[in-house]
Amino acid sequence: MEDLKKQQEIAIEIDDVTAQGAYINLAMIGHSENEFILDFIFAQPQNKKAKVRSRIITSPAHVKMLVAALKDNIDKYEARFGEIKAQNQQPGEKRIGFYN
């Protein structure tokens, strides 16, 4: 078992630009049978245009694992810092947020 664990270790590197990250306040998600496409966008309320800051294309299985990992991290965050208050958006309401 220990040998299997050693084989699965990956040395992950990140360059300085990527390490800075990008703030986003809008995500658009699409999918086909074989892949999910996640577009991460920063939209300024006063502008009519917004640019995609990052696009991730991945398999349905990886998206499902990502959702599980996000849920686990949200649960840990809320256990430590309290419940995250999410804004409710009414159907048809146009504002910044996450869409699918």
N, CA, C and O atoms as a MOPAC input file, in Angstrom:
PM7 MOZYME 1SCF
protein

 N      0.82700 1    -1.19500 1     0.00000 1
 C      0.00000 1     0.00000 1     0.00000 1
 C      0.86500 1     1.25000 1     0.00000 1
 O      0.57000 1     2.21300 1    -0.70700 1
 N      1.93700 1     1.23700 1     0.79500 1
 C      2.84200 1     2.38900 1     0.86300 1
 C      3.50100 1     2.64200 1    -0.48900 1
 O      3.69200 1     3.79600 1    -0.87400 1
 N      3.85400 1     1.56700 1    -1.22600 1
 C      4.45300 1     1.72800 1    -2.54600 1
 C      3.47000 1     2.39300 1    -3.51200 1
 O      3.86700 1     3.24000 1    -4.31200 1
 N      2.20900 1     2.02100 1    -3.44400 1
 C      1.18500 1     2.61500 1    -4.29900 1
 C      1.04200 1     4.09800 1    -3.99900 1
 O      0.89900 1     4.90400 1    -4.91800 1
 N      1.07900 1     4.46900 1    -2.72200 1
 C      0.96200 1     5.86800 1    -2.33000 1
 C      2.14000 1     6.67200 1    -2.87200 1
 O      1.95000 1     7.79100 1    -3.34800 1
 N      3.33700 1     6.12900 1    -2.80800 1
 C      4.52500 1     6.81800 1    -3.32100 1
 C      4.43600 1     7.02000 1    -4.82900 1
 O      4.86000 1     8.05600 1    -5.34000 1
 N      3.89100 1     6.04300 1    -5.54200 1
 C      3.76600 1     6.15300 1    -6.98800 1
 C      2.77000 1     7.23700 1    -7.39300 1
 O      2.89400 1     7.80600 1    -8.47800 1
 N      1.78300 1     7.53700 1    -6.54100 1
 C      0.76000 1     8.50600 1    -6.87400 1
 C      1.15200 1     9.93900 1    -6.53900 1
 O      0.43400 1    10.86100 1    -6.92400 1
 N      2.24400 1    10.16200 1    -5.85000 1
 C      2.67600 1    11.50500 1    -5.50100 1
 C      3.14900 1    12.23300 1    -6.76400 1
 O      3.87900 1    11.67800 1    -7.58500 1
 N      2.71900 1    13.47700 1    -6.89300 1
 C      3.08500 1    14.30700 1    -8.03400 1
 C      3.68400 1    15.60200 1    -7.50400 1
 O      3.10800 1    16.23800 1    -6.62100 1
 N      4.82200 1    15.99000 1    -8.02900 1
 C      5.42300 1    17.27000 1    -7.66800 1
 C      4.72800 1    18.34800 1    -8.50000 1
 O      4.88100 1    18.39300 1    -9.72000 1
 N      3.97300 1    19.20300 1    -7.83800 1
 C      3.21000 1    20.23600 1    -8.53200 1
 C      3.96300 1    21.55300 1    -8.44500 1
 O      4.37900 1    21.96800 1    -7.36300 1
 N      4.13700 1    22.21000 1    -9.58700 1
 C      4.80000 1    23.50200 1    -9.64800 1
 C      3.79900 1    24.55200 1   -10.11300 1
 O      2.84200 1    24.24100 1   -10.82200 1
 N      4.02900 1    25.79800 1    -9.70700 1
 C      3.18000 1    26.90100 1   -10.14500 1
 C      4.07000 1    28.10300 1   -10.43200 1
 O      4.92500 1    28.45500 1    -9.61900 1
 N      3.87200 1    28.73300 1   -11.58600 1
 C      4.67100 1    29.90500 1   -11.92100 1
 C      4.12300 1    31.12300 1   -11.17400 1
 O      3.01400 1    31.08300 1   -10.64000 1
 N      4.90300 1    32.20100 1   -11.14100 1
 C      4.54000 1    33.38400 1   -10.36100 1
 C      3.23700 1    34.03200 1   -10.83100 1
 O      2.43700 1    34.47000 1   -10.00400 1
 N      3.01500 1    34.09800 1   -12.12900 1
 C      1.79700 1    34.72700 1   -12.65000 1
 C      0.56700 1    33.92600 1   -12.24500 1
 O     -0.41900 1    34.49600 1   -11.77900 1
 N      0.62000 1    32.61800 1   -12.41700 1
 C     -0.50300 1    31.76300 1   -12.04800 1
 C     -0.73500 1    31.80400 1   -10.54100 1
 O     -1.88100 1    31.77000 1   -10.09100 1
 N      0.32700 1    31.87600 1    -9.76600 1
 C      0.21100 1    31.90300 1    -8.30800 1
 C     -0.54400 1    33.14300 1    -7.80900 1
 O     -1.11800 1    33.12400 1    -6.72000 1
 N     -0.54300 1    34.20700 1    -8.59800 1
 C     -1.26000 1    35.42500 1    -8.20500 1
 C     -2.77000 1    35.21200 1    -8.22600 1
 O     -3.49900 1    35.88700 1    -7.49900 1
 N     -3.23900 1    34.29200 1    -9.04300 1
 C     -4.66500 1    34.01200 1    -9.13100 1
 C     -5.39900 1    35.08800 1    -9.90500 1
 O     -4.80400 1    36.07600 1   -10.33500 1
 N     -6.68800 1    34.89000 1   -10.07700 1
 C     -7.54000 1    35.84900 1   -10.77400 1
 C     -8.87500 1    35.89800 1   -10.05000 1
 O     -9.49500 1    34.86200 1    -9.81400 1
 N     -9.32000 1    37.09900 1    -9.69700 1
 C    -10.61100 1    37.25300 1    -9.04300 1
 C    -11.71300 1    37.05800 1   -10.07400 1
 O    -11.64000 1    37.59900 1   -11.17700 1
 N    -12.72300 1    36.29200 1    -9.72000 1
 C    -13.87700 1    36.09500 1   -10.60100 1
 C    -15.15600 1    36.26400 1    -9.79700 1
 O    -15.20000 1    35.99200 1    -8.59700 1
 N    -16.19600 1    36.71900 1   -10.48800 1
 C    -17.49200 1    36.84400 1    -9.83300 1
 C    -18.62000 1    36.30600 1   -10.71600 1
 O    -19.80000 1    36.53700 1   -10.45500 1
 N    -18.23000 1    35.59400 1   -11.75500 1
 C    -19.20300 1    35.00200 1   -12.66400 1
 C    -18.60800 1    33.71800 1   -13.22200 1
 O    -17.43900 1    33.68400 1   -13.60700 1
 N    -19.39800 1    32.68500 1   -13.26500 1
 C    -18.96300 1    31.42900 1   -13.87000 1
 C    -20.07200 1    30.93200 1   -14.77700 1
 O    -21.25100 1    31.00400 1   -14.43000 1
 N    -19.69200 1    30.43400 1   -15.92900 1
 C    -20.64600 1    29.83200 1   -16.85000 1
 C    -20.19000 1    28.40400 1   -17.08500 1
 O    -19.00600 1    28.14000 1   -17.29400 1
 N    -21.14200 1    27.49000 1   -17.04600 1
 C    -20.81700 1    26.07200 1   -17.14700 1
 C    -21.63300 1    25.44800 1   -18.26800 1
 O    -22.84700 1    25.63100 1   -18.34600 1
 N    -20.95500 1    24.71600 1   -19.12500 1
 C    -21.61800 1    23.98100 1   -20.19300 1
 C    -21.07300 1    22.56700 1   -20.23100 1
 O    -20.03200 1    22.27700 1   -19.64100 1
 N    -21.77300 1    21.69700 1   -20.92100 1
 C    -21.28100 1    20.32400 1   -20.99700 1
 C    -21.77900 1    19.64200 1   -22.26900 1
 O    -22.77800 1    20.02800 1   -22.87400 1
 N    -21.03800 1    18.62100 1   -22.63300 1
 C    -21.43600 1    17.68200 1   -23.67800 1
 C    -21.37600 1    16.30400 1   -23.03500 1
 O    -21.17600 1    16.18300 1   -21.82600 1
 N    -21.54500 1    15.28800 1   -23.83100 1
 C    -21.48800 1    13.92800 1   -23.28200 1
 C    -20.12100 1    13.60800 1   -22.68000 1
 O    -20.02700 1    12.84700 1   -21.71700 1
 N    -19.05300 1    14.19500 1   -23.25100 1
 C    -17.69400 1    13.80200 1   -22.87500 1
 C    -16.92600 1    14.80400 1   -22.04100 1
 O    -15.85700 1    14.47400 1   -21.52700 1
 N    -17.43700 1    16.02500 1   -21.88600 1
 C    -16.64800 1    17.02300 1   -21.17000 1
 C    -17.53000 1    18.11200 1   -20.56500 1
 O    -18.65900 1    18.34600 1   -20.99500 1
 N    -16.97800 1    18.75500 1   -19.56900 1
 C    -17.56300 1    19.94800 1   -18.97700 1
 C    -16.64700 1    21.11200 1   -19.30400 1
 O    -15.42500 1    20.96400 1   -19.31200 1
 N    -17.23000 1    22.26500 1   -19.57100 1
 C    -16.46900 1    23.48000 1   -19.81800 1
 C    -16.88100 1    24.48400 1   -18.74700 1
 O    -18.05800 1    24.82100 1   -18.61500 1
 N    -15.90200 1    24.95100 1   -17.99000 1
 C    -16.13800 1    25.93300 1   -16.93900 1
 C    -15.41500 1    27.21400 1   -17.31300 1
 O    -14.18700 1    27.23900 1   -17.38800 1
 N    -16.17100 1    28.27900 1   -17.54800 1
 C    -15.59400 1    29.58900 1   -17.84700 1
 C    -15.68700 1    30.45400 1   -16.60000 1
 O    -16.76100 1    30.59700 1   -16.01600 1
 N    -14.56100 1    31.03200 1   -16.19400 1
 C    -14.49200 1    31.90300 1   -15.02800 1
 C    -14.25700 1    33.32600 1   -15.51300 1
 O    -13.31800 1    33.59100 1   -16.26400 1
 N    -15.11900 1    34.23800 1   -15.07600 1
 C    -15.20100 1    35.58200 1   -15.64600 1
 C    -15.19700 1    36.61700 1   -14.52800 1
 O    -15.73500 1    36.37700 1   -13.44700 1
 N    -14.58800 1    37.77000 1   -14.79400 1
 C    -14.73800 1    38.93700 1   -13.92000 1
 C    -15.58800 1    39.94600 1   -14.66800 1
 O    -15.18100 1    40.47400 1   -15.70200 1
 N    -16.76400 1    40.20400 1   -14.14000 1
 C    -17.68800 1    41.16000 1   -14.75200 1
 C    -17.79200 1    42.38500 1   -13.85600 1
 O    -18.10400 1    42.27400 1   -12.67000 1
 N    -17.52900 1    43.55300 1   -14.43200 1
 C    -17.70600 1    44.80200 1   -13.70100 1
 C    -19.12300 1    45.29300 1   -13.94600 1
 O    -19.55800 1    45.37300 1   -15.09500 1
 N    -19.85000 1    45.62400 1   -12.88400 1
 C    -21.25200 1    46.00700 1   -13.04400 1
 C    -21.48600 1    47.15900 1   -14.02000 1
 O    -22.52700 1    47.19000 1   -14.67700 1
 N    -20.55300 1    48.10600 1   -14.13600 1
 C    -20.75700 1    49.25600 1   -15.00900 1
 C    -20.41000 1    48.97000 1   -16.47400 1
 O    -20.68400 1    49.80500 1   -17.33700 1
 N    -19.82400 1    47.82800 1   -16.76800 1
 C    -19.44600 1    47.48800 1   -18.14300 1
 C    -20.42700 1    46.48800 1   -18.74100 1
 O    -20.94100 1    45.61100 1   -18.04800 1
 N    -20.67600 1    46.63400 1   -20.03400 1
 C    -21.56700 1    45.71000 1   -20.74700 1
 C    -20.81900 1    44.47400 1   -21.24700 1
 O    -21.44500 1    43.49800 1   -21.66000 1
 N    -19.47400 1    44.50900 1   -21.21200 1
 C    -18.65900 1    43.38600 1   -21.66800 1
 C    -17.84200 1    42.83400 1   -20.50500 1
 O    -17.47400 1    43.55000 1   -19.57400 1
 N    -17.57600 1    41.54900 1   -20.59300 1
 C    -16.70200 1    40.89800 1   -19.61400 1
 C    -15.88500 1    39.84100 1   -20.35600 1
 O    -16.35800 1    39.23700 1   -21.31900 1
 N    -14.67000 1    39.63100 1   -19.90000 1
 C    -13.79000 1    38.65200 1   -20.53200 1
 C    -13.63800 1    37.41800 1   -19.65900 1
 O    -13.62100 1    37.49500 1   -18.43100 1
 N    -13.53000 1    36.29200 1   -20.32100 1
 C    -13.23000 1    35.04600 1   -19.62300 1
 C    -11.78600 1    35.12900 1   -19.14500 1
 O    -10.87400 1    35.36600 1   -19.93800 1
 N    -11.58400 1    34.93400 1   -17.85600 1
 C    -10.22600 1    34.96200 1   -17.28300 1
 C     -9.56400 1    33.59800 1   -17.35900 1
 O     -8.34200 1    33.48900 1   -17.45900 1
 N    -10.39700 1    32.54900 1   -17.31100 1
 C     -9.85500 1    31.19600 1   -17.36400 1
 C    -10.94100 1    30.24300 1   -17.83900 1
 O    -12.10700 1    30.38600 1   -17.47200 1
 N    -10.55500 1    29.27700 1   -18.65300 1
 C    -11.47700 1    28.23300 1   -19.10400 1
 C    -10.86900 1    26.88600 1   -18.73700 1
 O     -9.70700 1    26.60500 1   -19.03000 1
 N    -11.68200 1    26.06800 1   -18.09000 1
 C    -11.26700 1    24.71600 1   -17.71900 1
 C    -12.14300 1    23.73700 1   -18.48600 1
 O    -13.37000 1    23.83300 1   -18.45200 1
 N    -11.52000 1    22.80700 1   -19.16800 1
 C    -12.23200 1    21.75500 1   -19.89300 1
 C    -11.79200 1    20.43700 1   -19.25600 1
 O    -10.60100 1    20.13100 1   -19.20100 1
 N    -12.76400 1    19.66400 1   -18.77600 1
 C    -12.42000 1    18.43900 1   -18.07400 1
 C    -13.51600 1    17.39300 1   -18.24500 1
 O    -14.58100 1    17.67800 1   -18.79300 1
 N    -13.24800 1    16.20100 1   -17.78000 1
 C    -14.18800 1    15.09600 1   -17.94300 1
 C    -15.30700 1    15.16400 1   -16.90600 1
 O    -15.13600 1    15.77500 1   -15.85100 1
 N    -16.45400 1    14.53900 1   -17.19800 1
 C    -17.53200 1    14.48000 1   -16.20900 1
 C    -17.07900 1    13.86400 1   -14.87800 1
 O    -17.48400 1    14.33100 1   -13.81400 1
 N    -16.25600 1    12.83900 1   -14.93000 1
 C    -15.78000 1    12.21000 1   -13.69300 1
 C    -14.95500 1    13.18400 1   -12.86200 1
 O    -15.08900 1    13.22100 1   -11.63900 1
 N    -14.10500 1    13.97000 1   -13.51300 1
 C    -13.29400 1    14.93600 1   -12.77300 1
 C    -14.15400 1    16.04900 1   -12.19100 1
 O    -13.88400 1    16.52600 1   -11.08900 1
 N    -15.18400 1    16.46800 1   -12.91500 1
 C    -16.08800 1    17.49000 1   -12.37400 1
 C    -16.79100 1    16.96100 1   -11.12800 1
 O    -16.94100 1    17.68300 1   -10.14200 1
 N    -17.21500 1    15.71900 1   -11.17300 1
 C    -17.89500 1    15.14200 1   -10.01100 1
 C    -16.95400 1    15.09000 1    -8.80700 1
 O    -17.36900 1    15.37100 1    -7.68300 1
 N    -15.69300 1    14.73200 1    -9.03700 1
 C    -14.71300 1    14.71900 1    -7.94900 1
 C    -14.44100 1    16.14000 1    -7.45200 1
 O    -14.25600 1    16.34900 1    -6.25300 1
 N    -14.41400 1    17.11500 1    -8.35800 1
 C    -14.21300 1    18.51000 1    -7.98100 1
 C    -15.36000 1    18.99800 1    -7.10000 1
 O    -15.12500 1    19.65500 1    -6.08600 1
 N    -16.58900 1    18.68400 1    -7.47700 1
 C    -17.75700 1    19.07600 1    -6.67800 1
 C    -17.66400 1    18.47200 1    -5.27100 1
 O    -17.95000 1    19.15300 1    -4.28700 1
 N    -17.27100 1    17.21200 1    -5.17300 1
 C    -17.13500 1    16.56000 1    -3.87200 1
 C    -16.03500 1    17.23200 1    -3.04300 1
 O    -16.19800 1    17.43600 1    -1.84000 1
 N    -14.92100 1    17.57400 1    -3.68700 1
 C    -13.82400 1    18.23300 1    -2.97700 1
 C    -14.24000 1    19.63200 1    -2.51900 1
 O    -13.89000 1    20.05000 1    -1.41500 1
 N    -14.98100 1    20.35800 1    -3.35600 1
 C    -15.47600 1    21.67900 1    -2.96700 1
 C    -16.42700 1    21.57000 1    -1.77900 1
 O    -16.33100 1    22.35100 1    -0.83200 1
 N    -17.34100 1    20.60700 1    -1.82600 1
 C    -18.28300 1    20.42100 1    -0.72500 1
 C    -17.54100 1    20.11300 1     0.57000 1
 O    -17.87100 1    20.66400 1     1.62000 1
 N    -16.54100 1    19.23500 1     0.50300 1
 C    -15.75400 1    18.89500 1     1.67900 1
 C    -15.07000 1    20.13800 1     2.25100 1
 O    -15.06600 1    20.34800 1     3.46400 1
 N    -14.49500 1    20.95500 1     1.37500 1
 C    -13.81400 1    22.15500 1     1.83900 1
 C    -14.79500 1    23.19600 1     2.38000 1
 O    -14.48200 1    23.88100 1     3.35400 1
 N    -15.96600 1    23.32600 1     1.77400 1
 C    -16.98400 1    24.24300 1     2.29800 1
 C    -17.42200 1    23.79400 1     3.68400 1
 O    -17.55700 1    24.61500 1     4.59100 1
 N    -17.64200 1    22.50100 1     3.85100 1
 C    -18.03400 1    21.97200 1     5.16200 1
 C    -16.97500 1    22.29300 1     6.22000 1
 O    -17.31300 1    22.70000 1     7.33200 1
 N    -15.70800 1    22.11400 1     5.88100 1
 C    -14.61400 1    22.40800 1     6.81800 1
 C    -14.53800 1    23.91100 1     7.11400 1
 O    -14.32000 1    24.30900 1     8.25900 1
 N    -14.71500 1    24.73300 1     6.09200 1
 C    -14.69200 1    26.18000 1     6.26100 1
 C    -15.80200 1    26.61900 1     7.21400 1
 O    -15.56400 1    27.38000 1     8.15100 1
 N    -17.03000 1    26.12200 1     6.95900 1
 C    -18.17700 1    26.52100 1     7.77200 1
 C    -18.05900 1    26.01300 1     9.21400 1
 O    -18.52900 1    26.66900 1    10.14400 1
 N    -17.44200 1    24.86400 1     9.39600 1
 C    -17.22500 1    24.35300 1    10.74900 1
 C    -16.27900 1    25.27800 1    11.52300 1
 O    -16.39800 1    25.42500 1    12.74000 1
 N    -15.35900 1    25.88600 1    10.81600 1
 C    -14.37300 1    26.76100 1    11.47100 1
 C    -14.83200 1    28.21100 1    11.57200 1
 O    -14.61800 1    28.85800 1    12.59700 1
 N    -15.47000 1    28.73100 1    10.50500 1
 C    -15.77400 1    30.16000 1    10.44100 1
 C    -17.26200 1    30.49700 1    10.46300 1
 O    -17.62400 1    31.67100 1    10.54400 1
 N    -18.11300 1    29.50600 1    10.39400 1
 C    -19.55100 1    29.75500 1    10.37300 1
 C    -20.10900 1    29.64300 1     8.96500 1
 O    -19.37200 1    29.56700 1     7.98200 1
 N    -21.43000 1    29.63700 1     8.89900 1
 C    -22.12400 1    29.42800 1     7.63100 1
 C    -21.82600 1    30.53000 1     6.61900 1
 O    -21.80000 1    31.71300 1     6.95900 1
 N    -21.60700 1    30.13100 1     5.39000 1
 C    -21.43300 1    31.07000 1     4.28500 1
 C    -22.82200 1    31.48900 1     3.83300 1
 O    -23.65900 1    30.64500 1     3.51600 1
 N    -23.06200 1    32.78100 1     3.80500 1
 C    -24.35900 1    33.30200 1     3.36400 1
 C    -24.30900 1    33.50200 1     1.85200 1
 O    -23.55400 1    34.34100 1     1.36000 1
 N    -25.10000 1    32.74300 1     1.12200 1
 C    -25.17000 1    32.87500 1    -0.33400 1
 C    -26.36600 1    33.74500 1    -0.68600 1
 O    -27.44000 1    33.60100 1    -0.10200 1
 N    -26.17900 1    34.64500 1    -1.64100 1
 C    -27.27700 1    35.50500 1    -2.07100 1
 C    -28.22100 1    34.70300 1    -2.95100 1
 O    -27.78700 1    33.96100 1    -3.83200 1
 N    -29.49700 1    34.85900 1    -2.70800 1
 C    -30.49700 1    34.21000 1    -3.55200 1
 C    -30.79700 1    35.08900 1    -4.74300 1
 O    -30.95200 1    36.30300 1    -4.60900 1
 N    -30.87900 1    34.48000 1    -5.90000 1
 C    -31.18200 1    35.20900 1    -7.12700 1
 C    -32.53000 1    34.74900 1    -7.65600 1
 O    -32.79400 1    33.55100 1    -7.76400 1
 N    -33.36800 1    35.70100 1    -7.97900 1
 C    -34.68700 1    35.39300 1    -8.50500 1
 C    -34.57900 1    34.99300 1    -9.98100 1
 O    -33.71400 1    35.50900 1   -10.68900 1
 N    -35.43900 1    34.08700 1   -10.45800 1
 C    -35.41800 1    33.68900 1   -11.87100 1
 C    -35.58900 1    34.90800 1   -12.77200 1
 O    -36.46900 1    35.73900 1   -12.55000 1
 N    -34.74500 1    35.00300 1   -13.78200 1
 C    -34.81200 1    36.11000 1   -14.73700 1
 C    -34.08900 1    37.35900 1   -14.27900 1
 O    -33.94400 1    38.30200 1   -15.05600 1
 N    -33.63000 1    37.39000 1   -13.03300 1
 C    -32.92400 1    38.56400 1   -12.52500 1
 C    -31.52100 1    38.60000 1   -13.11300 1
 O    -30.81300 1    37.59400 1   -13.09200 1
 N    -31.11500 1    39.75500 1   -13.63900 1
 C    -29.78900 1    39.88000 1   -14.24700 1
 C    -28.84700 1    40.56400 1   -13.27400 1
 O    -29.00000 1    41.74400 1   -12.96000 1
 N    -27.88700 1    39.81200 1   -12.81100 1
 C    -26.84300 1    40.36900 1   -11.96800 1
 C    -25.66000 1    39.40500 1   -11.97800 1
 O    -25.74900 1    38.30100 1   -12.51600 1
 N    -24.58400 1    39.82300 1   -11.39200 1
 C    -23.37700 1    39.01200 1   -11.36900 1
 C    -23.60900 1    37.77800 1   -10.50700 1
 O    -24.26700 1    37.85000 1    -9.46900 1
 N    -23.06300 1    36.64800 1   -10.94400 1
 C    -23.21700 1    35.42900 1   -10.16700 1
 C    -22.72600 1    34.21700 1   -10.91600 1
 O    -21.84800 1    34.31600 1   -11.77400 1
 N    -23.28800 1    33.08100 1   -10.59300 1
 C    -22.89500 1    31.82200 1   -11.18700 1
 C    -24.08300 1    31.22800 1   -11.90600 1
 O    -25.17300 1    31.12700 1   -11.34200 1
 N    -23.87800 1    30.83700 1   -13.14400 1
 C    -24.95700 1    30.37000 1   -13.99500 1
 C    -24.60300 1    29.01700 1   -14.59800 1
 O    -23.42900 1    28.68200 1   -14.75200 1
 N    -25.62700 1    28.24600 1   -14.93500 1
 C    -25.37700 1    26.99000 1   -15.65300 1
 C    -26.39200 1    26.84600 1   -16.75500 1
 O    -26.37000 1    25.85900 1   -17.49000 1

